[in-house]
Amino acid sequence: MLKKVVTAFLFMFLLGGALAYAQASNAKLEIVTTLFPTYDFAKQVGKDSVNVSLLLPPGVESHTFEPKPQDIVRINKADVFIYTGKFMEPWAEDMLKGVSNKNLIVVDASKGIELAEEEGHDEEPEHHGGGKDPHIWLDLANAQVMVNTIARALVQKDPKNRVFYLNNAKEYNEKLADLDKRFKETLSTCKHKTIIYGGHFAFGYFAKRYGLEHVSPYDGFSPNAEPSPKAIVELINKLKGSGIKYIYFEELLDPKVARVISQETGAKLELLHGAHNVSKDELSRGRTFIDIMENNLKKLRVGLECQ
């Protein structure tokens, strides 16, 4: 009888250990990202094998975000932390000094991408670490580089799923490449080649890739920057003389400057989404980076009078 009890006990012990091992083996990677593009890219690469959370609260403007102590706690519990680089998140490197998780893989998603100088020349360098434009994801070729960087990090952390992650990245990059092609084809047919933007500079990489000019009354892309009355008047005059009927504004900020220019020129207001972050409603509805960019293409087709 005793032998049977011991045997049963050993069986249950071994079964419990096997189940615990299986659960550990099947545990999803915990990924924390700073901005919406890297959040969505990580979801597309990891799919059901990962849990991805966004450090930036929904609806919060990205440039003004400062991490809180609970954010460091979240990152400490993660397997992978993804940020866009020191020029977008100048606080990230200091924050990471407070992270004690030695197994955390930290991913700078700007790695391998040549950063452009920001277009505004009077920007205070502390906002983005020294005058480099961090809005790399709006060039869809850069977005593909970012996806591959994220995929390599997931493979490093979870090598048994290497093929799964790399195949997902390849499949998603094919979608980005197709969208990139559609942008090139559509925007090459436009009557107008200038994006009149009533918000802060964000579309520099985008404009360069697709052969457009990007004009804003703001000197730089910090939300703390304010355009001078002279800059607003110059943009009003440029808009009146261009024949362009639309002025674009940025997401998640009051488009007060764009509204003034619209009132002075009769130009229609339209959102051109920089994809830094999304609203709580957009996040709950599962809006994706590709959704945002496809919508931008529709808005530009109308505003720039493309074929």
GUTORMI-636431 format. One record per residue (C-alpha): x, y, z; residue number from 1; residue in one letter. Coordinates in pm, 1 decimal. Layout:
N
NODE          x          y          z   resi   resn
NODE          X          Y          Z    NUM      A
...
% end
This chain:
307
NODE          x          y          z   resi   resn
NODE        0.0        0.0        0.0      1      M
NODE      279.9      236.2      100.6      2      L
NODE      457.4      157.8     -224.4      3      K
NODE      146.2      250.2     -422.2      4      K
NODE      110.6      577.6     -233.2      5      V
NODE      475.5      667.6     -294.3      6      V
NODE      443.5      573.9     -661.2      7      T
NODE      129.4      785.3     -693.9      8      A
NODE      298.7     1074.7     -516.6      9      F
NODE      601.1     1056.5     -746.5     10      L
NODE      374.1     1040.1    -1050.6     11      F
NODE      183.6     1351.6     -939.9     12      M
NODE      508.6     1530.7     -859.7     13      F
NODE      656.0     1452.3    -1198.7     14      L
NODE      330.1     1541.2    -1373.8     15      L
NODE      315.7     1873.8    -1191.0     16      G
NODE      673.0     1947.9    -1287.2     17      G
NODE      604.2     1858.1    -1648.4     18      A
NODE      298.5     2082.4    -1654.6     19      L
NODE      491.1     2367.2    -1496.7     20      A
NODE      767.1     2322.7    -1753.2     21      Y
NODE      512.8     2316.2    -2035.4     22      A
NODE      348.4     2632.6    -1906.7     23      Q
NODE      685.1     2803.1    -1876.6     24      A
NODE      780.9     2687.8    -2224.2     25      S
NODE      451.8     2816.5    -2367.2     26      N
NODE      459.6     3145.5    -2177.1     27      A
NODE      423.1     3446.8    -2400.1     28      K
NODE      699.5     3702.4    -2426.2     29      L
NODE      617.0     4022.8    -2242.6     30      E
NODE      705.1     4323.2    -2458.1     31      I
NODE      684.4     4689.3    -2360.1     32      V
NODE      711.5     4955.0    -2631.9     33      T
NODE      718.4     5333.8    -2612.5     34      T
NODE      534.1     5447.8    -2926.5     35      L
NODE      246.4     5316.9    -3133.3     36      F
NODE      450.2     5216.5    -3443.9     37      P
NODE      681.1     4987.0    -3246.8     38      T
NODE      381.4     4857.3    -3050.1     39      Y
NODE      206.6     4754.9    -3370.6     40      D
NODE      522.8     4621.0    -3536.1     41      F
NODE      591.1     4398.0    -3233.7     42      A
NODE      233.6     4267.4    -3243.7     43      K
NODE      261.2     4189.1    -3613.9     44      Q
NODE      589.6     4002.4    -3567.5     45      V
NODE      502.8     3820.0    -3244.9     46      G
NODE      131.2     3757.2    -3301.7     47      K
NODE       -6.0     3507.9    -3044.7     48      D
NODE      336.8     3434.1    -2897.7     49      S
NODE      369.5     3775.8    -2734.3     50      V
NODE      189.0     4017.6    -2505.9     51      N
NODE      264.1     4372.7    -2615.8     52      V
NODE      186.8     4678.4    -2406.3     53      S
NODE      225.0     5046.4    -2487.5     54      L
NODE      412.2     5257.7    -2233.6     55      L
NODE      260.9     5575.9    -2375.7     56      L
NODE      -98.0     5602.7    -2248.1     57      P
NODE     -358.4     5618.1    -2528.5     58      P
NODE     -438.1     5974.2    -2631.2     59      G
NODE     -119.6     6122.2    -2480.4     60      V
NODE      100.8     6332.6    -2707.9     61      E
NODE      429.7     6147.7    -2739.5     62      S
NODE      682.6     6431.2    -2722.5     63      H
NODE      564.9     6550.6    -2380.8     64      T
NODE      558.6     6205.9    -2217.8     65      F
NODE      772.6     6148.3    -1909.8     66      E
NODE      791.4     5798.6    -1751.8     67      P
NODE      663.4     5738.2    -1400.0     68      K
NODE      799.3     5496.5    -1134.5     69      P
NODE      531.3     5240.8    -1224.4     70      Q
NODE      659.6     5243.1    -1582.5     71      D
NODE     1001.1     5128.7    -1459.4     72      I
NODE      824.8     4848.4    -1269.0     73      V
NODE      650.8     4740.8    -1590.5     74      R
NODE      976.0     4735.5    -1783.7     75      I
NODE     1145.7     4539.4    -1504.9     76      N
NODE      888.3     4262.2    -1554.2     77      K
NODE      923.5     4256.2    -1931.9     78      A
NODE     1129.8     4031.0    -2156.2     79      D
NODE     1182.4     4294.1    -2426.0     80      V
NODE     1173.0     4674.8    -2418.1     81      F
NODE     1150.3     4857.9    -2751.2     82      I
NODE     1203.7     5229.6    -2798.2     83      Y
NODE     1256.9     5442.3    -3106.4     84      T
NODE     1592.8     5587.8    -3010.5     85      G
NODE     1745.4     5858.6    -2794.5     86      K
NODE     1628.0     6138.3    -3022.9     87      F
NODE     1262.7     6045.9    -2978.8     88      M
NODE     1281.8     5929.8    -2616.3     89      E
NODE     1572.4     6119.5    -2458.3     90      P
NODE     1455.6     5995.5    -2117.1     91      W
NODE     1489.2     5627.4    -2207.0     92      A
NODE     1860.0     5578.0    -2139.6     93      E
NODE     1841.6     5737.5    -1794.0     94      D
NODE     1527.7     5540.9    -1711.3     95      M
NODE     1691.6     5213.4    -1809.9     96      L
NODE     1964.5     5275.2    -1551.7     97      K
NODE     1697.7     5210.7    -1289.7     98      G
NODE     1597.0     4874.6    -1438.5     99      V
NODE     1736.8     4577.1    -1247.8    100      S
NODE     1618.3     4300.4    -1484.5    101      N
NODE     1947.4     4171.0    -1626.6    102      K
NODE     1765.3     3945.0    -1873.3    103      N
NODE     1578.0     4232.4    -2035.6    104      L
NODE     1654.8     4279.8    -2403.7    105      I
NODE     1658.8     4649.8    -2492.5    106      V
NODE     1587.0     4735.6    -2856.1    107      V
NODE     1671.8     5068.1    -3017.9    108      D
NODE     1443.2     5049.9    -3322.4    109      A
NODE     1635.6     5326.2    -3501.2    110      S
NODE     1942.1     5101.8    -3530.5    111      K
NODE     2062.1     5079.4    -3890.7    112      G
NODE     1870.2     5389.3    -4004.0    113      I
NODE     2049.6     5708.6    -4105.3    114      E
NODE     1892.5     5993.3    -3910.5    115      L
NODE     1827.7     6326.6    -4080.3    116      A
NODE     1886.7     6666.4    -3927.3    117      E
NODE     1563.4     6820.1    -3807.4    118      E
NODE     1428.5     7092.3    -4031.9    119      E
NODE     1364.6     7352.6    -3762.9    120      G
NODE     1693.8     7524.3    -3676.4    121      H
NODE     1611.9     7686.0    -3341.9    122      D
NODE     1488.1     7379.8    -3159.4    123      E
NODE     1621.9     7337.8    -2809.5    124      E
NODE     1848.3     7028.4    -2827.7    125      P
NODE     1732.3     6880.7    -2500.8    126      E
NODE     1391.9     6797.7    -2647.8    127      H
NODE     1530.2     6525.3    -2871.5    128      H
NODE     1892.1     6489.1    -2775.9    129      G
NODE     2054.4     6714.8    -3034.6    130      G
NODE     1862.4     6804.2    -3349.3    131      G
NODE     1804.6     6471.9    -3526.1    132      K
NODE     1461.7     6401.3    -3670.5    133      D
NODE     1324.4     6092.0    -3491.5    134      P
NODE     1010.8     6036.8    -3704.4    135      H
NODE     1172.3     5753.1    -3896.8    136      I
NODE      865.5     5525.8    -3924.2    137      W
NODE      685.5     5759.6    -4169.7    138      L
NODE      930.9     5649.4    -4439.9    139      D
NODE      798.2     5299.7    -4508.2    140      L
NODE     1144.1     5174.4    -4605.0    141      A
NODE     1259.3     5271.7    -4255.1    142      N
NODE      953.3     5101.0    -4109.6    143      A
NODE     1066.0     4774.6    -4271.0    144      Q
NODE     1411.6     4810.0    -4112.9    145      V
NODE     1244.6     4863.2    -3774.9    146      M
NODE     1033.8     4549.0    -3820.8    147      V
NODE     1343.7     4341.3    -3894.1    148      N
NODE     1523.2     4485.9    -3589.7    149      T
NODE     1229.6     4387.6    -3369.0    150      I
NODE     1214.7     4039.6    -3522.3    151      A
NODE     1582.5     3978.8    -3447.2    152      R
NODE     1527.7     4079.8    -3084.8    153      A
NODE     1238.7     3835.1    -3046.3    154      L
NODE     1449.9     3559.5    -3199.1    155      V
NODE     1728.6     3640.4    -2954.6    156      Q
NODE     1489.7     3611.3    -2660.0    157      K
NODE     1290.5     3316.2    -2791.2    158      D
NODE     1510.0     3122.8    -3039.9    159      P
NODE     1281.5     2819.3    -3056.0    160      K
NODE     1026.7     3034.9    -3243.0    161      N
NODE     1285.6     3181.3    -3480.3    162      R
NODE     1115.8     3073.0    -3803.4    163      V
NODE      777.5     3192.4    -3678.3    164      F
NODE      902.1     3544.7    -3601.0    165      Y
NODE     1108.8     3581.0    -3917.4    166      L
NODE      823.4     3459.5    -4138.4    167      N
NODE      583.3     3702.6    -3972.0    168      N
NODE      827.4     3987.7    -4024.6    169      A
NODE      871.8     3893.6    -4390.5    170      K
NODE      496.5     3875.1    -4444.3    171      E
NODE      434.7     4209.6    -4276.2    172      Y
NODE      719.6     4379.2    -4461.9    173      N
NODE      565.3     4265.1    -4787.6    174      E
NODE      251.2     4457.2    -4688.6    175      K
NODE      459.9     4764.0    -4604.2    176      L
NODE      644.3     4735.4    -4936.2    177      A
NODE      313.8     4716.2    -5122.9    178      D
NODE      187.7     5025.1    -4939.8    179      L
NODE      515.2     5204.5    -5012.8    180      D
NODE      466.8     5127.8    -5382.6    181      K
NODE      112.6     5267.2    -5373.4    182      R
NODE      235.8     5586.7    -5208.4    183      F
NODE      500.6     5631.8    -5477.9    184      K
NODE      257.4     5564.2    -5762.3    185      E
NODE      -17.6     5788.8    -5628.0    186      T
NODE      191.9     6081.1    -5507.3    187      L
NODE      386.5     6094.7    -5834.5    188      S
NODE       61.8     6199.2    -6008.2    189      T
NODE      -30.2     6489.5    -5780.2    190      C
NODE     -102.5     6838.7    -5910.7    191      K
NODE       53.6     6985.2    -5595.6    192      H
NODE      378.9     6870.7    -5438.8    193      K
NODE      369.4     7058.2    -5108.3    194      T
NODE      218.3     6935.5    -4782.6    195      I
NODE       97.4     7246.3    -4598.5    196      I
NODE      111.0     7129.7    -4239.0    197      Y
NODE      -31.0     7337.4    -3956.1    198      G
NODE      139.8     7124.7    -3694.3    199      G
NODE      496.2     7049.8    -3585.0    200      H
NODE      746.2     6899.9    -3827.4    201      F
NODE      700.0     6523.8    -3846.4    202      A
NODE      678.1     6434.7    -4214.6    203      F
NODE     1034.3     6514.3    -4321.5    204      G
NODE     1133.8     6153.6    -4398.9    205      Y
NODE      796.3     6092.8    -4559.1    206      F
NODE      818.1     6397.5    -4786.6    207      A
NODE     1171.8     6313.4    -4897.4    208      K
NODE     1082.6     5953.7    -4985.2    209      R
NODE      781.3     6048.5    -5191.8    210      Y
NODE      917.3     6355.9    -5367.1    211      G
NODE      718.4     6614.5    -5176.1    212      L
NODE      788.0     6940.5    -4993.5    213      E
NODE      679.0     6970.7    -4631.2    214      H
NODE      602.5     7319.3    -4498.1    215      V
NODE      507.6     7413.2    -4140.9    216      S
NODE      498.0     7742.6    -3947.3    217      P
NODE      666.4     7569.5    -3653.6    218      Y
NODE     1042.6     7585.5    -3609.1    219      D
NODE     1109.4     7224.7    -3515.5    220      G
NODE      880.8     6947.6    -3398.2    221      F
NODE      865.8     6995.7    -3021.9    222      S
NODE      508.1     7052.9    -2898.8    223      P
NODE      656.1     7325.1    -2677.6    224      N
NODE      755.0     7526.5    -2984.4    225      A
NODE      524.3     7804.6    -3097.4    226      E
NODE      525.7     7960.8    -3443.9    227      P
NODE      591.8     8331.2    -3476.3    228      S
NODE      322.9     8557.7    -3626.3    229      P
NODE      563.3     8617.1    -3915.6    230      K
NODE      585.7     8243.0    -3988.6    231      A
NODE      207.0     8212.3    -3986.7    232      I
NODE      166.9     8506.9    -4225.1    233      V
NODE      428.8     8358.1    -4458.2    234      E
NODE      244.8     8026.9    -4466.6    235      L
NODE      -87.5     8200.7    -4527.2    236      I
NODE       62.9     8383.8    -4824.7    237      N
NODE      222.8     8065.1    -4955.7    238      K
NODE     -106.9     7878.9    -4931.7    239      L
NODE     -299.4     8157.5    -5107.1    240      K
NODE      -48.8     8164.0    -5391.9    241      G
NODE      -27.0     7787.1    -5435.3    242      S
NODE     -380.5     7695.9    -5529.5    243      G
NODE     -375.7     7426.6    -5261.1    244      I
NODE     -715.5     7385.5    -5097.4    245      K
NODE     -621.8     7182.9    -4787.1    246      Y
NODE     -416.0     7239.4    -4476.7    247      I
NODE     -328.1     6936.0    -4264.2    248      Y
NODE     -308.9     6915.3    -3886.5    249      F
NODE     -154.9     6666.1    -3643.6    250      E
NODE     -314.5     6406.8    -3419.3    251      E
NODE     -388.8     6446.3    -3047.7    252      L
NODE     -319.5     6821.2    -3030.1    253      L
NODE     -553.9     7116.5    -3069.4    254      D
NODE     -504.6     7236.7    -3431.5    255      P
NODE     -525.1     7603.7    -3330.8    256      K
NODE     -261.5     7727.0    -3576.9    257      V
NODE     -400.5     7522.4    -3865.5    258      A
NODE     -745.6     7657.2    -3780.1    259      R
NODE     -626.9     8019.0    -3799.6    260      V
NODE     -461.9     7956.3    -4136.7    261      I
NODE     -775.2     7780.4    -4261.0    262      S
NODE     -991.8     8074.2    -4159.8    263      Q
NODE     -760.8     8320.6    -4333.7    264      E
NODE     -731.4     8123.7    -4658.3    265      T
NODE    -1050.8     7923.0    -4689.5    266      G
NODE     -845.3     7602.2    -4703.9    267      A
NODE    -1013.2     7293.5    -4562.4    268      K
NODE     -876.0     7129.4    -4249.1    269      L
NODE     -772.8     6764.7    -4268.6    270      E
NODE     -590.2     6529.4    -4031.6    271      L
NODE     -257.4     6386.2    -4145.8    272      L
NODE     -174.0     6129.0    -3880.7    273      H
NODE      189.7     6098.5    -3771.8    274      G
NODE      115.1     5766.2    -3592.9    275      A
NODE      306.7     5860.0    -3277.5    276      H
NODE       13.7     5744.2    -3068.9    277      N
NODE     -356.7     5667.2    -3099.6    278      V
NODE     -661.4     5750.0    -2894.4    279      S
NODE     -811.0     5510.4    -2641.5    280      K
NODE    -1094.5     5438.4    -2882.9    281      D
NODE     -857.0     5368.8    -3172.4    282      E
NODE     -651.2     5132.6    -2956.8    283      L
NODE     -959.8     4943.1    -2838.7    284      S
NODE    -1080.5     4909.8    -3199.1    285      R
NODE     -750.0     4754.6    -3299.1    286      G
NODE     -638.9     5028.5    -3534.7    287      R
NODE     -308.4     4945.7    -3700.6    288      T
NODE      -14.1     5138.7    -3841.3    289      F
NODE     -109.2     5032.7    -4192.8    290      I
NODE     -466.4     5153.8    -4134.7    291      D
NODE     -330.7     5495.9    -4038.4    292      I
NODE      -97.2     5519.1    -4336.3    293      M
NODE     -362.8     5404.1    -4583.3    294      E
NODE     -592.7     5674.3    -4449.0    295      N
NODE     -311.5     5928.5    -4487.9    296      N
NODE     -278.6     5824.4    -4851.5    297      L
NODE     -649.7     5890.2    -4908.3    298      K
NODE     -623.6     6233.5    -4746.4    299      K
NODE     -318.1     6327.5    -4952.2    300      L
NODE     -473.7     6205.2    -5275.3    301      R
NODE     -758.9     6450.9    -5223.2    302      V
NODE     -560.5     6740.2    -5074.5    303      G
NODE     -279.5     6733.7    -5332.7    304      L
NODE     -518.4     6656.9    -5618.7    305      E
NODE     -360.8     6331.0    -5730.8    306      C
NODE     -494.7     6112.4    -6009.3    307      Q
% end
